[in-house]
Amino acid sequence: MSSEITQALEQAINSLVAEGKEPSVALIKSRLADPLPMPLIIKALQAWKKNAKVPKIEKKEPTISMEERVKQLEQQIAALTARIEQLENS
């Protein structure tokens, strides 16, 4: 997956350069088949401008499941709600 993202960014930048256009975030974004987060596009463009090379970009997998994440957030909301109630009753 990471090589696909890097290749897509390289292809977008190279096609712009081949057309004689200066790559920009907006132009790169318009050339991508699949949307990517803006920070990744910005990082790739900055690296390309500095080194004429797109860095290898890796997609990180979530370390915990969505169910576990929801459970943690529910616990956090319950704790915060209890604190708010305690402050309101003071």
C-alpha distances in whole Angstrom, upper triangle without the diagonal:
4,6,5,7,9,10,11,13,14,15,17,19,20,21,23,25,26,27,29,28,27,23,23,21,23,22,19,18,20,18,15,14,12,14,13,15,18,17,14,16,19,17,16,19,21,20,20,24,25,23,22,19,15,14,11,9,7,7,10,11,15,17,20,20,21,24,25,24,26,29,29,29,32,34,33,35,38,38,38,41,43,43,44,47,48,48,50,52,54
4,5,5,6,9,10,11,12,14,16,17,18,20,22,23,24,26,27,26,25,21,21,19,21,21,17,17,20,18,15,15,13,14,12,14,16,15,12,14,16,14,13,16,18,16,17,21,21,20,19,15,12,10,7,6,4,6,9,11,15,17,20,21,22,26,26,24,27,30,29,29,32,34,33,35,38,38,38,41,43,43,44,46,48,48,49,52,53
4,5,5,6,8,10,10,12,14,15,16,18,20,21,22,24,26,24,24,20,21,20,22,21,17,17,20,17,14,15,14,15,14,16,18,17,13,14,17,15,13,16,18,16,16,20,20,18,17,14,11,10,7,7,8,10,13,15,19,21,24,25,26,29,29,28,31,33,33,33,36,38,37,39,42,42,42,44,47,47,47,50,52,51,53,56,57
4,5,5,6,9,10,10,12,14,15,16,18,20,21,22,24,23,23,19,20,18,20,19,15,15,17,14,11,11,10,13,12,15,17,17,13,14,17,16,14,16,19,17,17,21,22,20,19,15,12,12,10,9,9,10,14,15,19,22,24,24,25,29,29,28,30,33,33,33,36,38,37,38,41,42,42,44,46,47,47,50,51,51,53,56,57
4,5,5,6,9,10,11,12,14,15,17,18,20,22,23,21,20,17,17,15,17,16,12,12,15,13,10,10,9,10,8,11,13,13,9,10,13,12,10,13,16,15,15,18,19,18,17,14,10,10,8,7,8,8,12,15,18,21,23,24,24,28,28,26,29,32,31,31,34,36,35,36,39,40,39,41,44,44,44,47,49,49,50,53,54
4,5,5,6,9,10,11,12,14,16,16,18,20,21,20,19,15,16,15,17,16,12,13,16,13,11,13,12,13,11,13,14,14,10,10,13,11,8,11,14,12,12,15,16,15,13,10,7,7,6,6,8,10,14,17,20,23,25,26,27,31,31,29,31,34,33,33,36,38,37,38,42,42,41,44,46,46,46,49,51,50,52,55,56
4,5,5,6,8,10,10,12,14,15,16,18,20,19,19,15,17,16,18,16,12,14,15,12,10,12,12,14,13,15,16,17,13,12,15,14,11,13,16,14,13,17,18,16,14,11,9,10,9,10,12,13,17,19,23,25,28,29,29,33,33,32,34,37,36,36,39,41,40,41,45,45,44,47,49,49,49,52,54,54,55,58,59
4,5,5,6,9,10,11,12,14,15,17,19,17,17,14,15,14,15,13,10,10,12,9,7,8,9,10,10,13,14,15,12,11,14,14,11,13,16,15,14,17,19,18,15,13,10,12,11,11,13,14,17,20,23,26,28,28,28,32,33,31,33,36,36,35,38,40,39,40,43,44,43,45,48,48,48,51,53,52,53,57,57
4,5,5,6,8,10,11,12,14,16,17,15,14,11,12,11,12,11,7,9,11,9,7,10,10,11,9,12,12,13,9,8,11,11,7,9,12,11,10,13,15,15,12,10,7,10,10,10,12,14,17,20,23,26,28,29,29,33,33,31,33,36,35,35,38,40,38,39,43,43,42,44,47,47,47,50,52,51,52,55,56
4,5,5,6,8,10,10,12,14,15,14,14,11,13,13,15,13,9,12,13,11,10,13,14,14,13,16,15,16,12,11,13,12,9,10,13,11,9,12,14,13,10,8,6,9,10,11,14,16,20,23,26,28,31,32,32,36,36,34,36,40,39,38,41,43,42,43,46,47,46,48,51,50,50,53,55,54,56,59,59
4,6,5,6,9,10,10,12,14,14,14,11,14,14,15,12,9,12,12,9,9,11,13,14,14,17,17,18,15,13,15,15,12,12,16,15,12,15,17,16,13,11,10,13,13,14,17,18,22,24,27,30,33,33,33,37,38,36,38,41,40,40,43,45,44,44,48,49,47,50,53,52,52,55,57,56,57,61,61
4,6,5,6,9,10,11,13,11,11,9,10,10,11,8,6,8,9,5,6,9,12,12,12,15,14,16,13,10,13,14,11,10,14,14,12,14,17,16,13,12,11,14,15,15,18,19,22,25,27,31,33,33,33,37,37,35,37,40,40,38,42,44,42,43,46,47,46,48,51,50,50,53,55,54,55,59,59
4,6,5,6,9,10,11,9,9,6,9,10,11,9,6,10,11,8,10,13,15,15,14,16,15,16,13,10,12,13,9,8,12,12,9,10,14,13,10,10,9,12,14,15,18,20,23,26,29,32,34,35,35,38,39,37,39,42,41,40,43,45,43,44,48,48,47,49,52,51,51,54,56,55,56,59,60
4,5,5,6,9,10,10,10,9,12,13,15,12,10,13,13,10,12,15,17,18,17,19,18,19,17,14,16,16,12,11,14,14,10,12,15,14,10,10,10,14,16,17,20,22,26,28,31,34,37,37,37,41,42,40,41,45,44,43,46,48,47,47,51,51,50,52,55,55,54,58,59,58,60,63,64
4,5,5,6,9,9,10,9,12,14,14,10,9,12,12,9,11,13,16,17,17,20,19,21,18,15,17,18,15,14,17,17,13,15,18,17,14,14,14,17,19,19,22,24,27,30,33,36,38,38,38,42,43,40,42,45,45,44,47,49,47,48,52,52,51,53,56,56,55,58,60,59,60,64,64
4,5,5,6,5,7,6,9,11,11,8,8,11,11,9,12,15,17,17,17,19,18,19,18,14,15,17,14,12,15,16,13,13,17,17,13,14,14,18,20,20,23,24,28,31,33,36,39,39,39,42,43,41,42,46,45,43,47,49,47,47,51,52,50,52,55,55,54,57,59,58,59,62,63
4,5,5,5,6,7,11,13,14,11,11,14,14,12,15,18,20,20,20,22,20,21,19,16,17,18,14,12,15,15,11,12,15,15,11,13,13,17,20,21,24,26,29,32,35,38,41,41,41,45,45,43,45,48,47,46,49,51,49,50,53,54,52,54,57,57,56,59,61,60,61,64,65
4,5,7,10,10,14,17,17,13,13,17,16,13,16,18,21,22,22,24,23,24,22,19,20,21,18,16,18,18,15,15,18,17,14,15,16,20,22,23,26,28,31,34,37,40,43,43,43,46,47,45,47,50,49,48,51,53,52,52,56,56,55,57,60,59,59,62,64,63,64,67,68
4,6,9,10,13,16,16,12,13,16,14,13,16,18,21,22,22,24,23,24,23,19,20,22,19,17,20,20,17,17,20,20,16,18,18,22,24,25,28,29,33,36,38,41,44,44,43,47,48,46,47,51,50,48,52,54,52,52,56,57,55,57,60,59,59,62,64,63,63,67,68
4,7,9,12,16,16,12,14,17,16,15,18,21,23,24,24,25,23,24,23,19,20,21,19,16,18,19,16,15,18,18,15,17,18,22,24,25,29,30,34,37,39,42,45,45,45,48,49,47,48,52,51,49,52,54,52,53,57,57,55,57,60,59,59,62,64,62,63,67,67
4,6,9,12,12,9,11,14,13,13,16,19,21,21,21,22,20,21,20,17,17,19,16,13,16,17,14,13,17,18,15,17,17,21,23,24,27,28,32,35,37,40,42,43,42,46,46,44,45,49,48,46,49,51,49,49,53,54,52,54,57,56,55,59,60,59,60,63,64
4,6,10,11,9,10,13,14,13,16,19,21,20,20,20,18,19,18,14,14,16,14,11,13,14,11,10,14,15,12,15,15,18,21,22,25,27,30,33,35,38,40,41,40,44,45,42,43,47,45,44,47,49,47,47,51,51,49,51,55,53,53,56,58,56,57,61,61
4,7,8,6,6,10,11,10,13,16,18,17,16,17,14,15,14,11,11,13,11,7,10,12,9,9,13,14,11,13,12,16,18,18,22,23,26,29,31,34,37,37,37,40,41,38,40,43,42,40,44,46,43,44,48,48,46,48,51,50,50,53,55,53,54,58,58
4,5,5,6,8,10,11,13,16,17,15,14,14,11,13,13,9,9,11,10,7,10,12,11,10,14,16,14,15,14,16,19,18,21,22,25,28,30,33,35,36,35,38,39,36,37,41,39,38,41,43,41,41,45,45,43,45,48,47,46,50,52,50,51,55,55
4,6,5,6,9,10,11,14,14,12,11,11,8,10,10,6,6,10,9,7,10,12,12,12,15,17,15,15,13,15,17,16,19,19,22,25,26,30,32,32,31,35,35,32,34,37,36,34,37,39,37,37,41,41,40,42,45,44,43,46,48,47,48,51,52
4,5,5,6,9,10,14,14,12,12,12,9,12,13,9,10,13,13,11,13,16,15,15,18,20,18,18,16,19,20,19,21,21,24,27,28,31,33,33,32,35,36,33,34,38,37,35,38,40,38,38,42,42,40,42,45,45,44,47,49,47,48,52,52
4,5,5,6,9,12,14,13,13,14,12,15,14,10,11,14,13,11,14,16,14,14,18,19,17,17,16,18,20,19,22,22,25,28,30,33,35,35,34,38,38,36,37,40,39,38,41,43,41,41,45,46,44,45,49,48,47,50,52,51,52,55,56
4,5,5,7,10,11,10,10,12,10,12,11,7,9,12,10,8,12,14,12,13,16,17,15,14,12,15,16,15,18,19,22,25,27,30,32,32,31,35,36,33,35,38,37,36,39,41,39,40,43,44,42,44,47,47,46,49,51,50,51,54,55
4,5,5,9,9,7,8,9,8,11,10,7,10,13,11,11,14,16,15,16,19,20,18,17,15,17,17,16,18,18,21,23,25,28,30,30,29,32,33,30,32,35,35,33,36,38,36,37,40,41,39,41,45,44,43,46,48,47,48,52,53
4,6,8,10,9,11,13,12,15,14,11,13,16,15,14,17,19,17,18,22,23,20,20,17,20,20,19,21,21,24,26,27,31,33,32,31,34,36,33,34,38,37,36,38,41,39,39,43,44,42,44,47,47,46,49,51,50,51,54,55
4,7,9,10,11,14,13,16,14,11,14,16,14,13,17,18,16,18,21,21,18,17,15,18,19,17,20,20,23,25,27,31,33,33,32,35,36,34,35,39,38,37,40,42,41,41,45,46,44,46,49,49,48,51,53,52,53,57,58
4,5,6,8,11,12,14,12,10,13,15,13,13,17,18,16,18,21,21,19,17,14,16,16,15,17,16,20,22,24,27,29,29,28,32,33,31,32,35,35,34,37,39,38,38,42,43,42,43,46,46,46,49,51,50,51,54,55
4,7,9,13,14,17,15,13,17,18,16,17,21,21,20,22,25,24,22,20,17,19,18,17,18,17,20,21,24,27,29,28,27,31,32,30,31,35,35,34,36,39,38,38,42,43,42,43,47,47,46,49,51,51,52,55,56
4,6,10,12,15,13,12,16,17,15,17,20,21,20,22,25,25,23,21,17,18,17,15,15,14,17,18,20,24,25,24,23,27,28,26,28,31,31,30,33,35,34,35,38,39,38,40,43,43,43,46,48,47,48,51,53
4,7,9,12,11,10,13,15,14,15,18,19,19,21,24,24,22,21,17,18,17,14,15,13,16,18,19,23,24,24,22,26,27,25,26,29,29,28,30,33,32,32,35,37,36,37,40,40,40,43,45,44,45,48,50
4,6,8,7,7,10,12,11,13,16,16,17,19,21,21,20,18,15,15,14,11,12,11,13,15,17,21,22,22,21,25,26,23,25,28,28,26,29,32,30,31,34,35,34,36,39,39,38,41,43,43,44,47,48
4,6,6,7,9,10,11,13,15,16,17,19,21,21,21,19,15,15,15,12,13,11,13,15,16,19,21,21,20,24,25,22,23,27,26,24,27,29,28,28,32,32,31,33,36,36,35,38,40,40,41,44,45
4,5,5,6,9,10,11,12,14,15,16,18,20,19,18,15,15,16,13,15,14,16,18,19,22,24,25,24,27,28,24,26,29,28,26,29,32,29,30,34,34,32,34,37,37,36,39,41,40,41,45,45
4,5,5,6,9,10,10,12,14,15,16,18,18,17,14,13,14,11,13,13,14,17,18,21,23,24,23,27,27,24,26,29,27,26,29,31,28,29,33,33,31,34,37,36,35,39,40,39,41,44,44
4,5,5,6,9,10,11,12,14,15,16,16,14,11,10,11,8,10,10,13,16,17,20,23,24,23,27,27,24,26,29,28,27,30,32,30,31,35,35,34,36,39,38,38,41,43,42,43,47,47
4,5,5,6,9,10,10,12,14,15,14,13,10,11,12,10,13,13,16,19,21,24,26,27,26,30,30,27,29,33,31,30,33,35,33,34,38,38,36,39,42,41,41,44,46,44,46,49,50
4,5,5,6,9,10,11,12,14,14,13,11,11,13,12,15,16,18,21,22,25,27,29,28,32,32,29,31,34,32,31,34,36,33,34,38,38,36,39,41,40,40,43,45,44,45,48,49
4,6,5,6,9,10,11,12,13,11,9,8,10,9,12,14,16,19,21,23,26,28,28,31,31,28,30,33,31,30,34,35,33,34,38,38,36,39,42,40,40,44,45,44,46,49,49
4,6,5,6,9,10,10,10,8,5,6,9,8,12,14,17,20,22,25,28,29,29,33,33,30,32,35,34,33,36,38,36,37,41,41,39,42,45,44,44,47,48,47,49,52,52
4,5,5,6,9,10,9,9,7,9,12,12,16,17,20,24,26,28,31,32,32,36,36,33,35,38,36,35,39,40,38,39,43,43,41,44,46,45,45,48,50,49,50,53,54
4,5,5,6,9,9,9,9,10,13,13,17,19,21,24,26,28,31,33,33,36,36,33,35,38,36,35,39,40,38,39,43,42,41,43,46,44,44,48,49,48,49,53,53
4,5,5,6,7,6,6,7,10,11,15,18,20,23,26,28,31,33,33,37,36,33,36,39,37,36,40,41,39,40,44,43,42,45,47,46,46,50,51,49,51,54,54
4,5,5,4,5,5,8,11,13,17,19,22,25,28,30,33,35,35,39,38,36,38,41,39,39,42,44,41,43,46,46,45,47,50,49,49,52,54,52,54,57,57
4,6,6,8,9,11,15,16,20,22,25,28,31,33,36,37,37,41,41,38,40,43,41,40,44,45,43,44,48,47,46,48,51,50,50,53,54,53,54,58,58
4,6,8,10,11,15,16,20,23,25,28,31,32,36,38,38,41,41,38,41,43,41,41,44,45,43,44,48,47,46,49,51,49,50,53,54,53,54,58,57
4,5,8,9,13,15,19,22,24,28,30,32,36,37,38,42,41,39,41,44,42,42,45,46,44,46,49,49,47,50,53,51,52,55,56,55,57,60,60
4,7,10,13,15,19,22,25,28,31,33,36,38,38,42,42,39,42,45,43,42,46,47,45,47,50,50,49,51,54,53,53,56,57,56,58,61,61
4,6,9,12,16,19,21,25,28,30,33,35,35,39,39,36,39,42,40,40,43,45,43,44,48,48,47,49,52,51,51,55,56,55,56,60,60
4,7,8,12,15,18,21,24,26,30,31,32,35,35,33,35,38,37,36,40,41,40,41,44,44,43,46,49,48,48,51,53,52,53,57,57
4,6,10,13,15,19,22,23,27,29,29,33,32,30,33,36,34,34,38,39,37,39,42,42,41,44,46,45,46,49,50,50,52,55,55
4,7,10,13,16,19,21,24,26,27,31,30,28,31,34,32,33,36,37,36,38,41,41,40,43,45,45,45,49,50,49,51,54,54
4,7,10,13,16,18,21,23,24,27,27,25,28,30,29,29,33,34,32,34,37,37,37,39,42,41,42,45,46,46,48,51,51
4,6,9,13,15,18,19,20,24,24,22,25,27,26,27,30,31,30,32,35,35,35,38,40,40,40,43,44,44,46,49,50
4,6,10,12,15,16,17,21,21,19,22,24,23,24,27,28,27,29,32,33,32,35,37,37,38,41,42,42,44,46,47
4,6,9,12,13,15,18,17,16,19,21,20,21,24,25,24,26,29,30,30,32,34,34,35,38,39,39,41,44,45
4,6,9,10,12,15,15,14,17,19,18,19,22,23,23,25,28,28,29,31,33,33,34,37,38,39,40,43,44
4,6,7,9,12,11,10,13,15,14,15,18,19,19,21,24,24,25,27,29,30,31,33,35,35,37,39,40
4,7,10,12,10,10,13,14,13,15,18,19,19,21,23,23,24,27,28,29,31,33,34,35,37,39,40
4,7,8,6,7,10,11,10,13,15,16,16,19,20,21,22,24,26,27,28,30,31,33,34,36,37
4,5,5,6,9,10,11,12,14,16,17,18,20,21,23,24,26,27,29,30,32,33,35,36,38
4,5,5,6,8,10,10,12,14,15,16,18,20,21,22,24,26,27,28,30,31,32,34,36
4,5,5,6,9,10,11,12,14,15,17,18,20,21,23,25,26,27,29,30,31,33,35
4,5,5,6,9,10,11,12,14,15,17,18,20,21,23,24,26,27,29,30,32,33
4,5,5,6,9,10,11,12,14,15,16,18,20,21,22,24,26,27,28,30,32
4,5,5,6,9,10,10,12,14,15,16,18,20,21,22,24,26,27,28,30
4,5,5,6,9,10,11,12,14,15,17,19,20,21,23,25,26,27,29
4,5,5,6,9,10,11,12,14,15,17,18,20,21,23,24,26,27
4,5,5,6,9,10,10,12,14,15,16,18,20,21,22,24,26
4,5,5,6,9,10,10,12,14,15,16,18,20,21,23,25
4,5,5,6,9,10,11,12,14,15,17,19,20,21,23
4,5,5,6,9,10,11,12,14,15,17,18,20,21
4,5,5,6,9,10,10,12,14,15,16,18,20
4,6,5,6,9,10,11,12,14,15,17,19
4,5,5,6,9,10,11,12,14,16,17
4,5,5,6,9,10,11,12,14,15
4,5,5,6,9,10,11,12,14
4,5,5,6,9,10,11,12
4,5,5,6,9,10,11
4,5,5,6,9,10
4,5,5,6,9
4,5,5,6
4,5,5
4,6
4
